[in-house]
Amino acid sequence: MPSDLPLPVLPAVTHGPSEFDATKARKRRTVILRRFFRHRLAVASLAVFLLVVAFGFLGPLFWTVAVDDTRSPGYLPPSPAHPLGTIQAGNDMLAQLIRGTRLSVQIAVVVAVGSTVVGVVLGALAGYLRGFVDGAISRFTDLMLIIPQIAVAAILVRALDGSWYMVAVILAAFGWMQVARITRGETMSLAQREFVEAARAAGAGTRWIIFRHLVPNMVGSITVNATLAVATAVLSETALSFIGLGVQSPDTSLGLIISENYSQITLRPWLFWGPFVVIVLLSLAVNFIGDGLRDAFDPRQTKVRA
């Protein structure tokens, strides 16, 4: 048999880049979820947060008393007809609390998303481009930090219509600076890593490097800061509404409910402690969720804290 016959060439079996990337993404999501669900306090906090959100958004399906119904006498004590009594105008307190919770959660989510997006984009641009861009963004950030944020936000809300979405936009406009500073520092560190140099050598543009390589490597810190922004937004909105410069009637919020009923803390404590407990639960829950997400996203984490 001749030995110089050419050997048959078999086609190579390869996986497309999209299939390989999808497999890696699924594996990473699985690891992250496993780490998060091993963090018992974070899981319990997630359950509390979901219950509060369900109370605000699904409550009207089960408690059908109209929030603007004033046919009942004012300051009724808790009863089967009004589990949390009525406020001075005769409105059902439970209906008020459901609506206030829903609007406070909406404000917190809008503020968290808006401030995080603005902070990440500006911080990443400053940390990666350096030079003039870094100087301009850093000086603008310093300027925003020295402005008395609550005072200016109160003036702007009062000058505008005081609706919940306007309060959310104004709070987001004054809540991105810390995120920008943290993102800038992490970007400056990551920009010196080998994978960024390789992407730059391969001809990748600035936008691709920032949003495809740098931002995904900062997901842990971004997530933690976003959850902290939720808690900060809840407390900031409460402070503004408590002094009468936040959400205005006919809208309502947890802070506005406390503002209208804090004088009844001794005579009718249920009018005060209801919204107060919801605010505390929201703030604590999102902070503990942030702890769990930070541990889940951190690739250097070797032991999940309970």
PAKEGU-955237 format. One line per field, with one value per residue (C-alpha): x negated, y, z; residue number from 1. Coordinates in nm, 2 decimals. Example, Ala and Ser with C-alpha at 12.3 -4.5 7.8 and 13.67 -1.06 7.14 Angstrom:
# residues 2
px <- c(-1.23 -1.37)
py <- c(-0.45 -0.11)
pz <- c(0.78 0.71)
resi <- c(1 2)
***
This chain:
# residues 306
px <- c(0.00 -0.15 -0.26 -0.25 0.13 0.28 0.47 0.83 0.88 1.18 1.37 1.30 1.59 1.60 1.86 1.95 1.85 2.21 2.27 1.95 2.02 2.38 2.24 2.00 2.27 2.51 2.23 2.15 2.51 2.54 2.24 2.37 2.72 2.57 2.35 2.64 2.89 2.63 2.63 2.92 2.96 2.97 3.23 3.44 3.41 3.50 3.82 3.90 3.84 4.06 4.33 4.32 4.33 4.62 4.80 4.76 4.84 5.08 5.25 5.52 5.63 5.72 5.80 6.05 6.13 6.07 5.78 5.98 6.29 6.37 6.71 6.59 6.53 6.18 5.95 6.14 5.95 5.84 6.14 6.22 6.35 6.04 5.75 5.52 5.80 5.86 5.67 5.81 5.99 6.16 5.94 5.86 5.51 5.44 5.53 5.31 5.02 5.05 5.04 4.76 4.55 4.60 4.50 4.20 4.08 4.12 3.93 3.65 3.61 3.61 3.35 3.13 3.14 3.09 2.81 2.63 2.64 2.52 2.25 2.11 2.10 1.93 1.69 1.59 1.52 1.32 1.11 1.05 0.99 0.80 0.66 0.90 1.21 1.11 1.03 1.36 1.58 1.39 1.43 1.80 1.84 1.66 1.89 2.20 2.08 2.04 2.40 2.64 2.84 3.15 3.20 3.16 3.37 3.64 3.64 3.66 3.94 4.13 4.07 4.20 4.52 4.41 4.53 4.36 4.17 4.04 3.91 3.74 3.57 3.44 3.31 3.14 2.98 2.81 2.73 2.48 2.15 2.04 2.10 1.90 1.60 1.60 1.64 1.36 1.12 1.20 1.18 0.83 0.72 0.88 0.75 0.40 0.49 0.37 0.72 0.77 0.43 0.52 0.85 0.69 0.42 0.69 0.84 1.14 1.29 1.34 1.71 1.65 1.37 1.57 1.90 1.78 1.47 1.46 1.82 1.88 1.58 1.73 2.07 2.02 1.95 2.21 2.47 2.39 2.40 2.73 2.89 2.75 2.90 3.24 3.21 3.08 3.36 3.62 3.47 3.42 3.78 3.90 3.70 3.83 4.19 4.17 4.08 4.36 4.12 4.14 4.43 4.75 5.11 5.31 5.00 4.88 4.57 4.44 4.27 4.58 4.80 4.55 4.55 4.93 4.96 4.65 4.84 5.06 4.77 4.89 5.27 5.30 4.96 5.08 5.10 4.72 4.57 4.72 4.53 4.23 4.20 4.23 3.95 3.72 3.79 3.72 3.39 3.26 3.37 3.20 2.88 2.86 2.95 2.66 2.43 2.54 2.50 2.15 2.04 2.20 2.04 1.70 1.47 1.22 1.49 1.41 1.66 2.01 2.10 2.43)
py <- c(0.00 0.33 0.55 0.88 0.89 1.22 1.17 1.29 1.63 1.63 1.95 2.11 2.11 2.45 2.65 3.00 3.29 3.37 3.02 3.03 3.37 3.26 2.96 3.17 3.42 3.14 2.99 3.33 3.40 3.06 3.13 3.48 3.35 3.06 3.30 3.54 3.28 3.15 3.49 3.43 3.79 3.92 3.66 3.75 4.12 4.05 3.88 4.18 4.42 4.22 4.22 4.59 4.64 4.40 4.59 4.91 4.78 4.49 4.63 4.81 4.47 4.35 4.67 4.85 5.15 5.46 5.68 6.00 5.87 6.12 6.00 5.85 6.07 6.19 6.02 5.69 5.43 5.10 4.88 4.60 4.87 5.08 4.86 5.17 5.41 5.73 6.06 6.40 6.45 6.10 5.92 5.56 5.53 5.19 5.32 5.62 5.40 5.17 5.46 5.63 5.32 5.28 5.63 5.62 5.30 5.46 5.77 5.55 5.34 5.64 5.81 5.50 5.42 5.78 5.88 5.55 5.58 5.94 5.87 5.56 5.73 6.04 5.85 5.60 5.88 6.08 5.78 5.64 5.96 6.15 6.49 6.77 6.55 6.42 6.77 6.91 6.63 6.62 7.00 6.98 6.70 6.90 7.19 6.98 6.83 7.16 7.27 7.22 6.95 6.92 7.30 7.34 7.04 7.18 7.51 7.35 7.12 7.41 7.62 7.33 7.13 6.90 6.58 6.26 6.22 6.58 6.51 6.19 6.37 6.65 6.40 6.20 6.52 6.57 6.21 6.09 6.25 5.97 5.71 5.91 5.94 5.57 5.48 5.71 5.55 5.20 5.29 5.44 5.12 4.89 5.09 4.98 4.61 4.38 4.31 4.68 4.71 4.41 4.56 4.89 4.72 4.53 4.86 4.88 5.23 5.42 5.34 4.97 4.95 5.14 4.96 4.62 4.58 4.83 4.86 4.49 4.46 4.72 4.55 4.47 4.83 4.97 4.73 4.82 5.19 5.15 4.98 5.25 5.51 5.35 5.38 5.74 5.83 5.70 5.90 6.22 6.21 6.16 6.46 6.69 6.58 6.61 6.98 7.03 7.08 6.73 6.55 6.76 6.67 6.51 6.28 6.13 5.95 5.80 6.12 6.33 6.09 6.12 6.50 6.52 6.28 6.32 6.54 6.23 6.01 6.01 6.02 5.80 5.64 5.40 5.70 5.77 5.42 5.27 5.48 5.49 5.11 5.09 5.34 5.16 4.82 4.97 5.13 4.82 4.57 4.74 4.79 4.42 4.32 4.54 4.34 4.01 4.13 4.27 3.93 3.75 3.96 3.98 3.72 3.73 3.62 3.28 3.25 3.39 3.56 3.46)
pz <- c(0.00 -0.10 0.20 0.02 -0.02 0.12 0.44 0.44 0.60 0.85 0.90 1.24 1.48 1.64 1.83 1.71 1.92 2.01 2.15 2.35 2.49 2.58 2.76 2.96 3.05 3.17 3.38 3.53 3.61 3.78 4.00 4.09 4.18 4.38 4.58 4.64 4.76 5.00 5.17 5.41 5.53 5.17 5.07 5.37 5.28 4.92 5.04 5.27 4.98 4.74 5.01 5.05 4.67 4.64 4.92 4.72 4.37 4.44 4.75 4.55 4.41 4.76 4.95 4.73 4.95 4.74 4.86 4.81 4.99 5.27 5.37 5.70 6.01 6.08 6.32 6.35 6.55 6.38 6.30 6.05 5.81 5.86 5.99 6.04 6.11 5.92 5.89 5.98 5.65 5.68 5.42 5.49 5.63 5.48 5.13 5.19 5.30 5.00 4.76 4.95 4.94 4.57 4.49 4.72 4.56 4.21 4.32 4.47 4.16 3.92 4.13 4.17 3.79 3.68 3.92 3.86 3.49 3.49 3.75 3.57 3.23 3.36 3.59 3.32 3.07 3.32 3.43 3.08 2.88 3.15 3.05 2.98 3.00 3.34 3.47 3.34 3.48 3.82 3.87 3.78 4.03 4.30 4.23 4.26 4.59 4.76 4.67 4.96 4.78 4.99 5.00 4.63 4.56 4.78 4.60 4.26 4.37 4.51 4.20 3.97 4.01 4.30 4.13 4.22 3.89 3.92 4.27 4.14 3.85 4.08 4.34 4.06 3.93 4.28 4.35 4.09 4.22 4.46 4.19 3.95 4.19 4.27 3.90 3.80 4.05 3.94 3.57 3.62 3.78 3.52 3.23 3.30 3.29 3.01 2.86 2.80 2.64 2.42 2.32 2.24 2.03 1.84 1.73 1.97 2.01 2.33 2.36 2.31 2.57 2.83 2.79 2.68 2.90 3.18 3.30 3.32 3.54 3.78 3.81 4.18 4.28 4.05 4.19 4.55 4.48 4.30 4.60 4.83 4.60 4.66 5.03 5.00 4.77 5.01 5.30 5.09 4.96 5.32 5.44 5.16 5.20 5.58 5.56 5.29 5.00 4.84 4.69 4.70 4.73 4.56 4.52 4.84 4.97 5.29 5.38 5.32 5.53 5.82 5.78 5.80 6.10 6.31 6.56 6.64 6.75 7.11 7.06 6.75 6.70 6.43 6.19 6.24 6.29 5.98 5.72 5.95 5.96 5.58 5.54 5.78 5.61 5.26 5.37 5.56 5.30 5.00 5.20 5.29 4.93 4.82 5.06 4.91 4.55 4.63 4.76 4.47 4.20 4.36 4.18 4.47 4.72 4.85 5.13 5.13 5.44 5.61)
resi <- c(1 2 3 4 5 6 7 8 9 10 11 12 13 14 15 16 17 18 19 20 21 22 23 24 25 26 27 28 29 30 31 32 33 34 35 36 37 38 39 40 41 42 43 44 45 46 47 48 49 50 51 52 53 54 55 56 57 58 59 60 61 62 63 64 65 66 67 68 69 70 71 72 73 74 75 76 77 78 79 80 81 82 83 84 85 86 87 88 89 90 91 92 93 94 95 96 97 98 99 100 101 102 103 104 105 106 107 108 109 110 111 112 113 114 115 116 117 118 119 120 121 122 123 124 125 126 127 128 129 130 131 132 133 134 135 136 137 138 139 140 141 142 143 144 145 146 147 148 149 150 151 152 153 154 155 156 157 158 159 160 161 162 163 164 165 166 167 168 169 170 171 172 173 174 175 176 177 178 179 180 181 182 183 184 185 186 187 188 189 190 191 192 193 194 195 196 197 198 199 200 201 202 203 204 205 206 207 208 209 210 211 212 213 214 215 216 217 218 219 220 221 222 223 224 225 226 227 228 229 230 231 232 233 234 235 236 237 238 239 240 241 242 243 244 245 246 247 248 249 250 251 252 253 254 255 256 257 258 259 260 261 262 263 264 265 266 267 268 269 270 271 272 273 274 275 276 277 278 279 280 281 282 283 284 285 286 287 288 289 290 291 292 293 294 295 296 297 298 299 300 301 302 303 304 305 306)
***
